[in-house]
Amino acid sequence: MAIMKPSQARENFYSAMETLRTSKVRSALTVIGIVIGVSSVISMASIIQGLNKFVQDKVESLGSRTYFISRFPPGTDPSRWPQRIRTRKYFEYNYADFIRRAAPDVQIVTTVGTRGFFFGDTNLITSGDRSVEKVIVRGAEPQYTEAIPLFAVERGRFISAFDQEHARPVVVLGAAISESLFPYTDAIGKTVRINGGLYEVIGVFEHDQGLFIGPGVDVFAIIPLSNFKKRYPEAKELIMAFTVPENIKIEKAQDEVIQAMRRLRRVPAAAENDFEVSSPDFISNLWNQLTGALVILTTVISSVGLLVGGIGVMNIMLISVTERTQEIGVRKAIGARRADVRLQFLLEAVVLTLVGGTIGILIGACVSTLVRTFVPSIPATLSYLWVSIGFAISVGVGLFFGYYPANLAANLDPIVCLRYE
């Protein structure tokens, strides 16, 4: 195969740019499909990549070796549960004590009770003439923040063993709740009413707005589990969290917990578990399912754009071959080979698509920057990998759709070309 000299490549590049300059409207219409395709790929890839890192950081903040025991599969649609799952019996408050004794390789076992809108409950927190609705009231034990580091106290303290032992009416507020109730003063030491009951604020959590698929720490109000049990006996939906030390195999610790739960719930030897053991990875799995639809949509949009752009490139190159038939004849008459002509027109096609791809990458970078600036919760990041992929797509489209016109030009008879008018 003939190799194009640098001088020839430079000449063909200038020729391609001249084609763009002399046919501005036609060239613009040609590359717009490439721009749409590449910019949509770059924009969505940068957004999804940033969100994936954001979600992964959130999962790790829940505890890399923290696992959950629940009555139902987490992150699933309750309306799709079969009867055998919907009729599972509730957990009891004494389960954690039994698991601590029966699972020696588990470090922390803690029970959590929750009263939230997703269970059909309503909560109201008031202080003076200020109130906050749609909050989540949760009962927790002192080990809760060790098991789930996401709930980090910024000011004050968390629930103590004394608070739990005496069912004290104390509460740790999410930052958003604290700011709503006490915008001009520190909430620590103040008194609030939670569903009519008086509670002393002993701490405020660090800001956390949560993920798009669930509420953040900002909307939680944590009270002692013993107080929760006394105040809300109707709230029977409990979950448990347990942690596994670094020097213990996760499978071994999980098996101890599962066996303890089966004995507690008197599950027959041949029957399946009537509870679920899960890790924070279920959030990542759920997120991947949600982003899958975005990936498919982006692929369709970019594919259509690239197809339209590629057909446009082929069309403008066919027109260029027709308009420059005599030029092709002259070049062949003075010694240009078929490979030289083919490379010339291929390079022109690639230049066209590279211009569109470059514009698309710049638009994608601008979109990524705007999203990151105006919506900080979506940390869109543009990686060099996707920039390289954008250029590769542009070159690939130019080569694929430019080959036919280039080959057509290369195979023209020079005598016929010289007679063409």
C-alpha positions as MATLAB code, in Angstrom:
seq = 'MAIMKPSQARENFYSAMETLRTSKVRSALTVIGIVIGVSSVISMASIIQGLNKFVQDKVESLGSRTYFISRFPPGTDPSRWPQRIRTRKYFEYNYADFIRRAAPDVQIVTTVGTRGFFFGDTNLITSGDRSVEKVIVRGAEPQYTEAIPLFAVERGRFISAFDQEHARPVVVLGAAISESLFPYTDAIGKTVRINGGLYEVIGVFEHDQGLFIGPGVDVFAIIPLSNFKKRYPEAKELIMAFTVPENIKIEKAQDEVIQAMRRLRRVPAAAENDFEVSSPDFISNLWNQLTGALVILTTVISSVGLLVGGIGVMNIMLISVTERTQEIGVRKAIGARRADVRLQFLLEAVVLTLVGGTIGILIGACVSTLVRTFVPSIPATLSYLWVSIGFAISVGVGLFFGYYPANLAANLDPIVCLRYE';
ca = [
       0.000    0.000    0.000;
       1.311    3.453   -0.911;
       2.372    5.733    1.902;
       1.416    9.385    1.611;
       4.321   11.789    2.008;
       4.007   14.634    4.560;
       3.867   17.190    1.785;
       1.037   15.290    0.094;
      -0.825   14.919    3.385;
      -0.477   18.640    4.028;
      -1.680   19.448    0.530;
      -4.707   17.169    0.881;
      -5.486   18.648    4.299;
      -5.506   22.151    2.826;
      -7.670   20.869   -0.008;
     -10.163   19.425    2.478;
     -10.259   22.672    4.450;
     -10.799   24.572    1.178;
     -13.759   22.294    0.446;
     -15.193   23.200    3.870;
     -14.558   26.912    3.264;
     -16.070   27.101   -0.204;
     -19.142   25.056    0.726;
     -19.893   26.358    4.199;
     -23.601   25.542    4.315;
     -23.196   22.127    2.753;
     -20.270   21.284    5.031;
     -22.113   22.527    8.118;
     -25.126   20.360    7.309;
     -22.766   17.460    6.716;
     -20.914   17.652   10.029;
     -23.925   18.496   12.212;
     -24.826   14.833   12.524;
     -21.272   14.051   13.659;
     -21.478   16.922   16.157;
     -24.763   15.603   17.602;
     -23.505   12.030   17.809;
     -20.138   12.787   19.394;
     -21.414   15.507   21.766;
     -24.213   13.259   23.061;
     -21.742   10.428   23.705;
     -19.218   12.703   25.434;
     -21.847   14.546   27.512;
     -23.666   11.455   28.752;
     -20.447    9.522   29.338;
     -19.014   12.329   31.470;
     -22.224   12.660   33.489;
     -22.621    8.911   34.046;
     -18.920    8.499   34.904;
     -19.142   11.261   37.494;
     -22.344    9.842   38.937;
     -20.882    6.344   39.120;
     -18.006    7.645   41.233;
     -20.468    9.600   43.372;
     -22.592    6.495   43.950;
     -19.543    4.363   44.685;
     -18.320    6.874   47.272;
     -21.748    6.782   48.912;
     -21.705    2.982   48.997;
     -18.287    3.012   50.654;
     -19.505    5.569   53.203;
     -22.159    3.058   54.276;
     -19.315    0.809   55.392;
     -17.175   -1.398   53.169;
     -17.682   -4.370   55.514;
     -21.188   -3.538   56.721;
     -24.090   -5.840   55.846;
     -27.814   -5.631   56.383;
     -30.475   -8.110   57.451;
     -33.989   -7.267   56.341;
     -37.356   -8.926   55.989;
     -37.635   -7.995   52.304;
     -35.160   -7.770   49.399;
     -33.739   -4.210   49.419;
     -34.193   -1.963   46.396;
     -37.065   -3.974   44.916;
     -40.661   -3.138   44.065;
     -42.995   -4.439   46.842;
     -45.850   -4.877   44.335;
     -43.815   -7.564   42.582;
     -43.087   -9.627   45.678;
     -44.657  -13.099   45.697;
     -46.982  -14.100   48.506;
     -44.288  -16.096   50.331;
     -42.213  -12.896   50.727;
     -45.066  -10.539   51.626;
     -46.197  -12.850   54.455;
     -42.816  -13.125   56.181;
     -43.055  -12.470   59.909;
     -41.575   -9.322   61.433;
     -38.193   -9.138   63.155;
     -38.054   -8.866   66.946;
     -36.025   -6.409   69.024;
     -34.145   -9.252   70.764;
     -32.712  -10.729   67.559;
     -29.499   -8.672   67.774;
     -28.638   -9.990   71.266;
     -28.980  -13.583   70.070;
     -26.854  -12.970   66.955;
     -24.107  -11.344   69.058;
     -23.878  -14.556   71.091;
     -24.271  -16.973   68.163;
     -21.957  -15.237   65.663;
     -18.542  -14.751   67.329;
     -16.891  -13.529   64.108;
     -19.244  -10.567   63.787;
     -18.036   -7.297   65.286;
     -21.158   -5.106   65.604;
     -24.810   -6.095   65.433;
     -27.337   -3.294   65.775;
     -31.084   -3.002   65.270;
     -32.768   -0.113   63.478;
     -36.426    0.880   63.565;
     -37.751    3.331   60.987;
     -40.880    5.403   60.646;
     -40.993    6.996   57.204;
     -43.171    7.976   54.271;
     -42.151    4.825   52.362;
     -43.982    2.798   55.039;
     -47.047    5.025   54.801;
     -46.204    6.963   57.978;
     -46.157   10.730   58.470;
     -43.809   12.601   60.795;
     -43.818   16.200   61.980;
     -41.002   17.980   63.833;
     -41.711   21.425   65.259;
     -39.919   24.104   67.222;
     -41.886   27.221   68.024;
     -43.648   28.339   64.866;
     -41.322   26.389   62.588;
     -42.018   22.863   61.402;
     -40.576   20.225   59.076;
     -42.578   17.469   57.427;
     -41.541   14.474   55.321;
     -38.773   13.559   57.713;
     -37.683   10.053   58.628;
     -37.696    9.162   62.326;
     -35.339    6.329   63.118;
     -34.607    4.463   66.321;
     -30.981    3.427   66.688;
     -28.494    2.078   69.186;
     -25.152    3.685   70.169;
     -23.207    1.453   67.731;
     -25.203    2.731   64.763;
     -22.676    5.338   63.571;
     -19.851    2.787   63.815;
     -21.760    0.359   61.643;
     -22.848    3.035   59.140;
     -20.180    5.795   58.952;
     -22.380    7.794   56.568;
     -24.194    9.090   59.663;
     -21.334   11.230   60.928;
     -22.076   13.721   63.722;
     -20.838   17.229   62.912;
     -21.792   18.943   66.179;
     -22.753   17.591   69.574;
     -22.803   13.846   70.127;
     -24.629   10.673   69.147;
     -26.881    8.516   71.313;
     -25.055    7.037   74.317;
     -25.507    3.768   76.195;
     -27.127    5.767   79.022;
     -29.645    7.291   76.581;
     -30.481    3.813   75.254;
     -30.709    2.197   78.691;
     -33.118    4.820   80.026;
     -35.034    5.450   76.782;
     -34.214    9.141   77.073;
     -36.094   11.591   74.802;
     -33.058   12.857   72.919;
     -32.572   13.280   69.169;
     -29.795   13.779   66.617;
     -31.054   15.849   63.676;
     -30.129   15.875   60.035;
     -28.448   19.129   58.956;
     -31.374   20.223   56.759;
     -33.866   19.719   59.598;
     -31.621   21.614   62.013;
     -31.227   24.553   59.614;
     -34.979   24.710   58.983;
     -35.920   24.703   62.664;
     -33.001   26.797   63.954;
     -31.776   28.994   61.069;
     -30.135   31.621   63.295;
     -28.919   29.631   66.287;
     -27.266   26.353   67.222;
     -29.731   23.497   67.630;
     -27.703   21.720   70.340;
     -29.509   21.825   73.663;
     -32.772   23.050   72.129;
     -36.089   21.223   72.493;
     -38.196   20.014   69.574;
     -41.496   18.188   69.277;
     -41.448   14.984   67.249;
     -45.000   13.868   66.505;
     -46.083   15.681   69.676;
     -43.351   14.314   71.986;
     -40.658   16.579   73.473;
     -37.032   15.760   72.615;
     -33.730   17.416   73.442;
     -31.382   17.938   70.483;
     -28.003   16.432   71.394;
     -26.343   16.393   67.972;
     -26.490   17.404   64.325;
     -25.255   15.235   61.464;
     -22.975   16.333   58.662;
     -24.694   17.450   55.467;
     -25.731   14.623   53.137;
     -28.414   15.135   50.502;
     -28.456   11.476   49.560;
     -28.624    9.747   46.222;
     -31.212   10.152   43.508;
     -32.588    6.755   44.483;
     -33.030    7.417   48.192;
     -33.145   10.011   50.976;
     -30.008   11.401   52.574;
     -28.952   11.895   56.179;
     -30.295   15.471   55.979;
     -33.900   14.272   56.444;
     -33.269   11.859   59.338;
     -34.020   12.358   63.015;
     -32.385    9.616   65.125;
     -33.719    8.767   68.587;
     -32.727    5.936   70.984;
     -34.088    2.588   69.832;
     -35.570    1.966   73.294;
     -37.496    5.245   73.087;
     -38.600    4.408   69.531;
     -39.947    1.040   70.710;
     -41.926    2.716   73.496;
     -43.300    5.587   71.363;
     -44.061    3.659   68.176;
     -45.089    0.093   69.027;
     -46.965   -0.082   65.714;
     -43.712    0.440   63.733;
     -42.777   -3.224   63.387;
     -40.506   -3.033   60.337;
     -37.006   -3.540   61.762;
     -33.716   -4.132   60.036;
     -30.310   -5.035   61.436;
     -26.801   -4.051   60.420;
     -23.695   -6.055   61.244;
     -20.004   -5.508   60.537;
     -17.233   -7.981   59.827;
     -13.672   -7.302   61.076;
     -10.880   -7.012   58.516;
      -9.189  -10.228   59.667;
     -12.337  -12.353   59.326;
     -13.587  -13.939   56.112;
     -16.857  -12.339   55.090;
     -18.399  -15.643   53.991;
     -17.722  -17.219   57.385;
     -19.261  -14.320   59.319;
     -22.281  -14.172   57.014;
     -22.858  -17.902   57.418;
     -22.847  -17.527   61.208;
     -25.440  -14.749   60.973;
     -27.612  -16.723   58.561;
     -27.566  -19.805   60.769;
     -28.412  -17.717   63.832;
     -31.342  -16.087   62.007;
     -32.646  -19.450   60.805;
     -32.632  -20.771   64.393;
     -34.314  -17.608   65.665;
     -37.059  -17.800   63.049;
     -37.309  -21.623   63.190;
     -36.738  -22.057   59.467;
     -36.873  -25.779   58.508;
     -33.610  -27.280   57.240;
     -34.865  -27.732   53.674;
     -36.663  -24.363   53.465;
     -35.200  -21.161   52.027;
     -34.372  -18.186   54.236;
     -37.328  -15.991   55.189;
     -35.031  -12.940   55.446;
     -32.433  -11.201   53.301;
     -28.727  -10.566   53.913;
     -27.360   -7.840   51.655;
     -24.397   -5.498   51.296;
     -24.401   -1.834   50.246;
     -23.580   -3.085   46.740;
     -27.312   -3.421   46.111;
     -27.334    0.376   45.730;
     -24.700    0.131   42.992;
     -26.646   -2.646   41.280;
     -29.860   -0.617   41.408;
     -28.029    2.442   40.088;
     -26.560    0.406   37.213;
     -30.070   -0.697   36.255;
     -31.263    2.905   36.245;
     -28.327    4.167   34.162;
     -28.714    1.280   31.723;
     -31.721    3.011   30.163;
     -29.712    6.246   29.793;
     -26.884    4.377   28.090;
     -29.305    2.776   25.619;
     -30.977    6.118   24.872;
     -27.607    7.828   24.367;
     -26.436    5.021   22.096;
     -29.554    5.346   19.933;
     -29.260    9.155   19.670;
     -25.543    9.085   18.916;
     -25.919    6.240   16.417;
     -28.626    8.106   14.507;
     -26.542   11.288   14.546;
     -23.420    9.480   13.359;
     -25.373    7.638   10.649;
     -26.861   10.890    9.367;
     -23.452   12.558    9.532;
     -21.790    9.635    7.769;
     -24.343    9.661    4.952;
     -23.796   13.410    4.656;
     -20.039   12.886    4.408;
     -20.525   10.285    1.691;
     -22.862   12.622   -0.174;
     -20.536   15.643   -0.052;
     -17.583   13.489   -1.105;
     -19.516   12.081   -4.072;
     -20.364   15.646   -5.099;
     -16.717   16.609   -4.630;
     -15.603   13.716   -6.861;
     -18.035   14.833   -9.574;
     -16.975   18.485   -9.348;
     -13.275   17.606   -9.461;
     -13.361   14.967  -12.175;
     -11.009   16.934  -14.457;
      -8.624   17.528  -11.555;
      -8.526   13.774  -10.957;
      -7.781   13.218  -14.670;
      -4.924   15.739  -14.618;
      -3.417   14.178  -11.483;
      -3.521   10.717  -13.015;
      -2.117   11.997  -16.309;
       0.976   13.378  -14.569;
       1.619   10.167  -12.624;
      -0.733    9.979   -9.620;
      -1.591    6.396   -8.742;
      -4.984    5.061   -7.706;
      -3.745    4.792   -4.112;
      -2.749    8.473   -4.154;
      -6.218    9.572   -5.281;
      -7.917    7.216   -2.826;
      -5.844    8.526    0.069;
      -6.508   12.114   -0.978;
     -10.281   11.747   -0.800;
     -10.171    9.557    2.283;
      -8.178   12.233    4.077;
     -10.690   14.861    3.030;
     -13.539   12.725    4.446;
     -11.635   12.192    7.706;
     -10.949   15.932    8.003;
     -14.670   16.618    7.608;
     -15.612   14.166   10.354;
     -12.730   15.284   12.585;
     -14.009   18.858   12.423;
     -17.447   17.644   13.469;
     -15.951   15.387   16.145;
     -13.826   18.182   17.579;
     -16.845   20.475   17.799;
     -18.816   17.645   19.410;
     -16.075   17.043   21.999;
     -15.927   20.753   22.839;
     -19.717   20.870   23.250;
     -19.580   17.753   25.428;
     -16.871   19.334   27.582;
     -18.957   22.511   27.948;
     -22.036   20.491   28.941;
     -19.961   18.573   31.503;
     -18.611   21.812   32.976;
     -22.045   23.479   33.099;
     -23.619   20.455   34.794;
     -20.829   20.275   37.377;
     -21.087   24.040   38.025;
     -24.847   24.464   38.278;
     -25.744   21.019   39.649;
     -22.919   20.129   42.070;
     -24.704   16.938   43.097;
     -23.948   15.610   39.593;
     -20.126   15.576   39.494;
     -19.768   15.223   35.728;
     -16.164   14.542   34.746;
     -14.689   14.412   31.242;
     -11.932   11.821   30.949;
      -9.159   11.590   28.384;
     -10.473    8.127   27.523;
     -13.769    9.483   26.221;
     -12.026   12.330   24.388;
      -9.921    9.688   22.645;
     -13.026    7.640   21.913;
     -14.685   10.745   20.443;
     -11.752   11.281   18.064;
     -11.688    7.572   17.202;
     -15.402    7.637   16.361;
     -14.876   10.665   14.137;
     -12.003    9.057   12.241;
     -13.898    5.756   11.953;
     -16.968    7.430   10.470;
     -14.787    9.339    7.985;
     -12.983    6.195    6.874;
     -16.136    4.069    6.661;
     -18.353    6.517    4.805;
     -15.532    8.118    2.823;
     -14.118    4.933    1.365;
     -16.741    4.443   -1.344;
     -16.373    7.959   -2.852;
     -12.586    7.725   -2.513;
     -12.504    4.355   -4.224;
     -14.842    5.651   -6.931;
     -12.461    8.547   -7.588;
      -9.442    6.222   -7.631;
     -11.000    3.976  -10.290;
     -11.961    6.745  -12.738;
     -10.447    6.496  -16.218;
      -8.051    9.473  -16.688;
      -8.993    9.863  -20.379;
     -12.704   10.029  -19.537;
     -11.896   12.468  -16.709;
     -10.009   14.846  -19.053;
     -12.942   14.881  -21.479;
     -15.440   15.607  -18.661;
     -17.070   19.038  -18.646;
];
